[in-house]
Amino acid sequence: MADCPKCPYVGLNEVAAGAVTVDECPECGGRWYDAGELEAVAKSPDKLRAAIEEETDPRKSDRPCARCGGGMTNRGLLNRLLRVDFCPACRGFWVDKNEVGLIDRLLD
């Protein structure tokens, strides 16, 4: 696993998130979700899957992908104001600490 996309030179730690293990930054608390992991921990995976395919208001992100190091897209998820970073190559998501809880609230 690479460094945190937000905190340069800070390695990510594996943490349990529901039934899956995700990578979390010990500095900023952001989490990396590999393809399928975000849906696996969501309260409403079908709603989230549909939102992922929608790709709301995509913009180029300045953060590198934590998995492949490639360029990511910053985009709305479930709401154009909830911005997350998405890697189109490996389909993983970087979710900042304050956004993790918002995803489930928006799915209700």
N, C-alpha and C positions, 0 to 999 in steps of 0.2 A: 504494500500500500504506500502511496505517495504521501507527501505533506498535505496539510490542510490547505484548501484553495483560498482561504481567507487570511490565514496566519502563516506567512512564509517560514519554512524550516521547522515547523512544529508537526511531528508525526501524529497520526490518528490512532486512537485506541479502539479495540473492539468492545462493544457493549451490547447487552441484550435489549431488544425492543420487541416485546411480544414474543412471537414464535421465531423471529429471525435475529441474527447478529448483524449490527450495522457498525460503521466506523464513526467515531466521535472525536472532535478536537478537545483536548484538555484545557486549552486556553479560552476559546470563544464559545464552546458548547454546541457548535454547529454539527450537523450529521450528514454523512454520505450514505445514500441509499443506492445500492446496485439495482440494475433493471429488475423490476418485479417486487422489490423489497418494500417500497413505499405503499404499494397496493396491499401487500401482505399484512401490514400493521394498521391499515386504515379501518375505521368503523364501518365504512360503506365502500368496499373495494370497487364495486361496479360503477358507482358515481365518480370515484377518483379516476378510474381507468378511462372513462369518457372525457373527463377534464384534461387528462394527460394528452389525449389524442387531439383535443381542440387547439392547443398551442396559442394562447391568448397573448397578443401584443409582444411578439418576440423581438429582442434586441441583442446585440453582441455583448457578451460578458467579458470582463477583463480577468476573470478567474480561470485557472487551468483545471481541467478535470482531475479529480483525485485518483481515478482508476487508470486512465490512459494518457493523461497529460495534454490532451487535445483542447481545442477551444470550446467553450460552452456558450449557450444561449441563455440570457436572462429573460424570463417570461412569466406571465401571470398564470396562476394555478387556482382554479375554482373561482377566482375573482381577479380582475386586472390589477388590483392593488396588492395582492399577495404575490410577491415576486420571488421566484426560486431560480437557481441555476440548473440547467439541463444539458447533458452531453448528448448530442445527436449520434455520436459514434457508438458509444456503449450503452446509451439510454439510462444513465444513472442521474440522480438528483443530488444537489447540495442544498440543504435546508438550514438556514440560520436558526439559532437557538429559539428566538422569539417566534419563529414561524411554525415550529413543530406542533405546538398545541393549537394554533389557528387552523390548521388543516382539518383536524377532526371537528372543530367547532363549526366550520363552514360546511362540512358534510352533513351535519344534523339537519 
